[in-house]
Amino acid sequence: MRSVELRNYGNPTQNVVVIDLPEPDAPGEGEILVGMAYAPVNLNDILVLQGVFPVHPPLPSPVGNEGVGRVLAVGKGVAHLSVGDVVVLPLYSFTWRERLLVRASSVVAVTHSAYLQQLAMLRINGVTASLLLSEYVDLQPGDWVVQNAGNSAVARTVTAIARSRGVKTINLVRRAEVIDAVLAAGADAAFVDNDESLERIRALVGEQGIKLALDGVGGAAAGRLAATLGTNATMVSYATLGGDVVSSVSVLDIIFKDLTYRGFYLDKHEYDAAVPAIIAQTASLVATGDLHVPIAAIYALEDVCQAIEHVQRGGKALLEFKGNPAE
């Protein structure tokens, strides 16, 4: 079978190769054999390849942080899964390979098999978005959330989940031409991420204020988010799409508004119990059409370097695996 292998940390396209590996063994007790269908190429995958992410597999190593596949075989003691079932893979199970063995207890079975491409993105985007909305502020129907990187996969997922809960979203984007698409995806408001939009946001929310801000960019963009918040609000940083290490939140905003500033990292064991229900909820939103993340391109496994370059330029890319049985 074929697999992407990381040889050295550093420049991703210079250090990954597609190799042939022996077929996995038959699944042991409590294990399943999964044939991959789709695996995203995410920015955090690229950070792993560069060696700057907390996950550092000993090299050489397969890589890939999430994906979706079908069960090809089940081991002894696995009663809740059958051959042909669609499963979302656990985090950091090295999904950029055609087949892999995993613990049956670590996957999440999903029923909406007609949406495999969208399901492939739920373990990171779906779970991140849901936890961002539930772990920091007790949001009620009618409350406002503001987020930057407003056309990103995470932001679109936040928008869909928030809408299902009656929570309103304001999405800040870099380019005016994507505003209509963001509004069509369910955002209650969308503005270009600049200083001129701050007064428009304040006028929109009025005295109610905004309780939660979600920062996926950092730097000056994070400072603008904080400026939109009301008293006793919370801002959560979960990514640095802008490449900024430290955000530029005004100290006066922190002092006079008594803001809380938090960081979010998905790979924490305290979140594990919530994952199956979150994936079931987001899969349902995919099936109803309320959640759809645009995919810019789909690449064959042997074109993984092109997929990486595509994501580095901007846009969502998936790796596609063909030829696995049980489809």
C-alpha positions as CSV (number, residue, x, y, z in Angstrom):
1,M,0.0,0.0,0.0
2,R,1.1,3.6,-0.5
3,S,1.8,6.1,2.3
4,V,3.2,9.6,2.7
5,E,6.3,9.5,4.8
6,L,8.0,12.4,6.5
7,R,11.8,12.0,6.3
8,N,13.0,15.3,8.0
9,Y,11.4,18.3,9.6
10,G,11.6,21.6,7.8
11,N,10.4,22.4,4.3
12,P,7.4,20.1,3.8
13,T,7.6,19.6,0.1
14,Q,11.3,18.7,0.3
15,N,10.9,16.2,3.1
16,V,7.8,14.1,2.3
17,V,7.8,11.2,-0.2
18,V,5.2,8.7,-1.2
19,I,6.4,5.2,-0.5
20,D,5.1,1.6,-0.7
21,L,4.6,-0.2,2.6
22,P,3.6,-3.8,3.4
23,E,-0.1,-4.2,4.0
24,P,-1.2,-3.9,7.6
25,D,-1.7,-7.0,9.7
26,A,-5.1,-8.3,10.3
27,P,-6.8,-6.3,13.1
28,G,-6.1,-7.7,16.6
29,E,-8.5,-7.7,19.5
30,G,-10.3,-4.3,19.8
31,E,-8.8,-3.1,16.5
32,I,-10.2,-2.3,13.1
33,L,-8.6,-2.0,9.7
34,V,-9.7,1.2,7.9
35,G,-9.4,2.1,4.2
36,M,-9.0,5.8,3.9
37,A,-11.4,7.8,1.7
38,Y,-10.4,11.4,2.2
39,A,-7.9,13.3,4.4
40,P,-7.5,17.0,4.5
41,V,-4.2,18.9,4.2
42,N,-4.5,21.4,7.0
43,L,-2.3,24.2,8.2
44,N,-1.6,22.2,11.3
45,D,-0.5,19.3,9.2
46,I,2.1,21.7,7.6
47,L,3.2,22.8,11.1
48,V,3.8,19.2,12.0
49,L,5.9,18.7,8.8
50,Q,7.9,21.8,9.7
51,G,8.5,20.5,13.2
52,V,6.9,23.5,15.0
53,F,3.7,21.7,16.3
54,P,3.5,19.9,19.6
55,V,3.2,16.6,17.8
56,H,6.7,15.3,16.9
57,P,6.6,11.7,15.6
58,P,10.0,9.9,15.4
59,L,11.2,10.0,11.9
60,P,10.8,8.6,9.3
61,S,7.0,8.6,10.0
62,P,3.7,8.6,8.2
63,V,1.8,11.8,8.8
64,G,-1.8,13.2,8.5
65,N,-3.9,14.6,11.4
66,E,-7.5,13.7,10.4
67,G,-9.7,12.0,7.8
68,V,-12.6,9.7,7.1
69,G,-12.6,6.1,5.8
70,R,-14.5,2.8,5.8
71,V,-14.0,-0.3,8.0
72,L,-12.4,-3.1,6.0
73,A,-12.1,-5.6,8.8
74,V,-12.8,-5.9,12.5
75,G,-10.9,-7.7,15.2
76,K,-12.2,-9.8,18.1
77,G,-14.3,-8.0,20.6
78,V,-15.5,-5.3,18.2
79,A,-19.3,-5.5,18.3
80,H,-20.3,-1.9,17.5
81,L,-18.7,-1.6,14.1
82,S,-19.1,-3.6,10.9
83,V,-17.3,-3.9,7.5
84,G,-18.4,-1.0,5.4
85,D,-19.1,1.4,8.2
86,V,-17.9,5.0,7.7
87,V,-15.7,6.3,10.5
88,V,-14.0,9.5,11.4
89,L,-10.4,8.9,12.5
90,P,-8.9,10.0,15.8
91,L,-6.5,12.9,15.9
92,Y,-2.9,12.4,14.8
93,S,-3.5,8.8,13.6
94,F,-1.3,9.5,10.5
95,T,-4.1,9.4,7.9
96,W,-2.1,10.1,4.7
97,R,-1.9,6.4,3.9
98,E,-4.2,4.1,2.1
99,R,-5.0,1.7,5.0
100,L,-4.3,1.8,8.8
101,L,-5.1,-0.1,12.0
102,V,-6.7,1.8,14.8
103,R,-8.4,1.0,18.1
104,A,-12.1,0.6,17.5
105,S,-12.9,2.7,20.6
106,S,-11.0,5.7,19.1
107,V,-13.1,6.2,15.9
108,V,-16.5,7.8,15.6
109,A,-19.0,6.1,13.3
110,V,-21.1,8.3,11.1
111,T,-24.1,7.5,9.0
112,H,-24.1,10.3,6.3
113,S,-21.8,8.4,3.9
114,A,-22.9,10.6,0.9
115,Y,-20.8,13.5,2.3
116,L,-17.4,11.9,2.8
117,Q,-15.5,15.0,1.7
118,Q,-17.2,17.1,4.3
119,L,-17.0,14.4,7.0
120,A,-13.3,14.2,6.5
121,M,-12.9,17.7,8.0
122,L,-15.1,17.3,11.2
123,R,-12.5,15.9,13.6
124,I,-10.6,19.2,13.7
125,N,-12.9,21.9,12.4
126,G,-16.2,20.5,13.8
127,V,-14.9,19.7,17.2
128,T,-12.8,22.9,17.5
129,A,-15.8,25.1,16.5
130,S,-18.2,23.4,18.9
131,L,-15.8,23.6,21.9
132,L,-15.0,27.3,21.1
133,L,-18.7,28.0,21.5
134,S,-19.3,26.0,24.7
135,E,-16.2,25.9,26.8
136,Y,-15.6,29.6,27.7
137,V,-18.9,31.5,27.8
138,D,-22.4,30.4,28.6
139,L,-24.0,31.6,25.4
140,Q,-27.7,32.0,25.2
141,P,-30.0,32.3,22.1
142,G,-29.7,35.9,20.9
143,D,-26.1,36.4,22.1
144,W,-23.4,37.7,19.7
145,V,-20.1,36.1,18.8
146,V,-17.5,37.9,16.7
147,Q,-14.7,36.0,14.9
148,N,-12.0,36.9,12.4
149,A,-10.7,34.6,9.6
150,G,-14.4,34.7,8.9
151,N,-14.3,32.7,5.7
152,S,-12.1,29.9,7.1
153,A,-13.3,26.3,7.6
154,V,-13.4,26.8,11.4
155,A,-15.3,30.1,11.1
156,R,-17.9,28.6,8.8
157,T,-18.3,25.7,11.2
158,V,-18.7,28.1,14.1
159,T,-21.3,29.9,12.1
160,A,-23.4,26.8,11.4
161,I,-23.2,25.5,15.0
162,A,-24.0,28.9,16.4
163,R,-27.0,29.3,14.1
164,S,-28.3,25.9,15.2
165,R,-28.2,27.2,18.8
166,G,-29.8,30.6,18.1
167,V,-26.5,32.4,18.7
168,K,-25.7,35.3,16.2
169,T,-22.3,35.6,14.5
170,I,-20.3,38.5,13.1
171,N,-17.6,37.4,10.7
172,L,-14.6,39.5,9.9
173,V,-12.9,38.8,6.6
174,R,-9.8,40.1,4.7
175,R,-11.5,40.5,1.3
176,A,-14.8,42.3,0.6
177,E,-15.6,39.9,-2.3
178,V,-16.1,37.0,0.1
179,I,-18.7,38.8,2.2
180,D,-21.7,37.5,0.2
181,A,-20.5,33.9,0.5
182,V,-20.0,34.3,4.2
183,L,-23.5,35.7,4.7
184,A,-24.9,32.9,2.5
185,A,-23.2,30.4,4.8
186,G,-25.3,31.7,7.7
187,A,-23.4,34.6,9.3
188,D,-25.7,37.3,10.7
189,A,-23.2,40.0,9.6
190,A,-19.9,40.2,7.8
191,F,-17.4,43.0,7.5
192,V,-13.9,43.6,6.2
193,D,-11.5,43.2,9.0
194,N,-10.3,46.8,9.4
195,D,-10.7,49.7,11.9
196,E,-13.5,51.3,9.9
197,S,-15.8,48.3,10.7
198,L,-15.6,48.7,14.4
199,E,-18.2,51.4,14.7
200,R,-20.5,49.4,12.4
201,I,-20.2,46.4,14.7
202,R,-20.9,48.5,17.8
203,A,-23.9,50.0,16.2
204,L,-25.2,46.6,15.2
205,V,-25.0,45.0,18.7
206,G,-25.9,48.1,20.7
207,E,-26.0,48.0,24.4
208,Q,-26.2,44.2,24.4
209,G,-22.5,43.9,23.6
210,I,-20.6,40.9,22.4
211,K,-19.7,38.2,24.9
212,L,-17.2,36.1,23.0
213,A,-14.6,36.8,20.3
214,L,-12.7,34.0,18.5
215,D,-9.3,34.9,17.1
216,G,-7.7,32.8,14.4
217,V,-5.3,35.4,13.2
218,G,-3.4,37.2,16.0
219,G,-1.6,40.5,15.8
220,A,-3.6,43.6,14.9
221,A,-6.6,41.5,14.0
222,A,-6.8,40.2,17.5
223,G,-6.7,43.8,18.8
224,R,-9.6,44.8,16.6
225,L,-11.6,41.8,17.9
226,A,-11.0,42.9,21.5
227,A,-12.1,46.4,20.6
228,T,-15.6,45.1,19.6
229,L,-16.2,43.3,22.9
230,G,-18.4,44.4,25.8
231,T,-17.6,44.4,29.5
232,N,-16.6,41.1,31.1
233,A,-16.4,39.4,27.7
234,T,-13.9,36.7,26.7
235,M,-11.5,36.4,23.8
236,V,-10.2,33.0,22.7
237,S,-7.2,32.5,20.4
238,Y,-7.1,29.2,18.6
239,A,-4.8,29.8,15.6
240,T,-2.3,32.2,14.1
241,L,-3.2,32.5,10.4
242,G,-1.5,35.8,10.3
243,G,1.8,34.4,11.5
244,D,1.7,36.7,14.6
245,V,3.1,35.2,17.8
246,V,1.6,37.9,20.2
247,S,-1.7,39.6,19.7
248,S,-1.9,43.4,19.9
249,V,-4.9,43.6,22.3
250,S,-5.1,47.0,24.0
251,V,-4.2,46.9,27.7
252,L,-6.9,49.6,28.2
253,D,-9.5,47.2,26.7
254,I,-8.3,44.5,29.1
255,I,-8.4,46.8,32.1
256,F,-11.6,48.9,31.5
257,K,-13.7,46.0,30.1
258,D,-12.2,43.4,32.4
259,L,-11.6,41.1,29.5
260,T,-10.6,37.4,29.8
261,Y,-8.1,36.2,27.3
262,R,-7.9,32.4,26.7
263,G,-6.1,30.0,24.5
264,F,-7.6,26.9,22.9
265,Y,-5.7,23.7,22.0
266,L,-7.8,20.8,20.7
267,D,-5.7,17.8,21.7
268,K,-6.7,17.6,25.4
269,H,-8.0,14.4,27.0
270,E,-10.8,16.3,28.8
271,Y,-12.5,16.9,25.5
272,D,-12.5,13.2,24.5
273,A,-15.9,12.3,26.0
274,A,-17.6,15.2,24.0
275,V,-16.2,14.3,20.6
276,P,-18.7,11.6,19.4
277,A,-21.7,13.8,20.1
278,I,-20.1,16.8,18.5
279,I,-19.2,14.8,15.3
280,A,-22.8,13.5,15.2
281,Q,-24.2,17.0,15.5
282,T,-21.9,18.5,12.9
283,A,-22.5,15.5,10.5
284,S,-26.2,16.2,10.8
285,L,-25.6,19.9,9.8
286,V,-23.6,18.7,6.8
287,A,-26.5,16.4,5.8
288,T,-29.0,19.2,6.0
289,G,-26.8,21.6,4.0
290,D,-26.4,24.0,7.0
291,L,-22.7,23.3,7.1
292,H,-20.6,23.2,4.0
293,V,-16.9,24.0,3.8
294,P,-15.8,24.9,0.2
295,I,-13.0,22.6,-1.1
296,A,-10.7,24.3,-3.5
297,A,-9.1,21.1,-4.9
298,I,-8.8,17.4,-4.4
299,Y,-5.4,15.7,-5.0
300,A,-4.3,12.1,-5.5
301,L,-1.9,10.8,-2.8
302,E,1.1,10.9,-5.2
303,D,0.4,14.7,-5.6
304,V,0.7,15.4,-1.9
305,C,3.4,18.1,-2.5
306,Q,1.1,20.0,-4.8
307,A,-1.7,19.8,-2.2
308,I,0.7,21.2,0.5
309,E,1.7,24.0,-1.8
310,H,-2.0,24.8,-2.5
311,V,-2.8,25.1,1.2
312,Q,0.3,27.3,1.8
313,R,-1.1,29.6,-0.9
314,G,-4.6,29.5,0.5
315,G,-7.6,27.3,0.0
316,K,-8.9,23.9,1.3
317,A,-7.4,20.8,-0.2
318,L,-8.1,17.1,0.4
319,L,-6.2,13.9,-0.5
320,E,-8.3,11.3,-2.1
321,F,-7.8,7.5,-1.7
322,K,-9.1,5.2,-4.4
323,G,-9.3,1.4,-4.7
324,N,-10.1,0.5,-1.1
325,P,-12.8,-2.3,-1.0
326,A,-16.0,-2.0,1.1
327,E,-17.1,1.1,-0.8
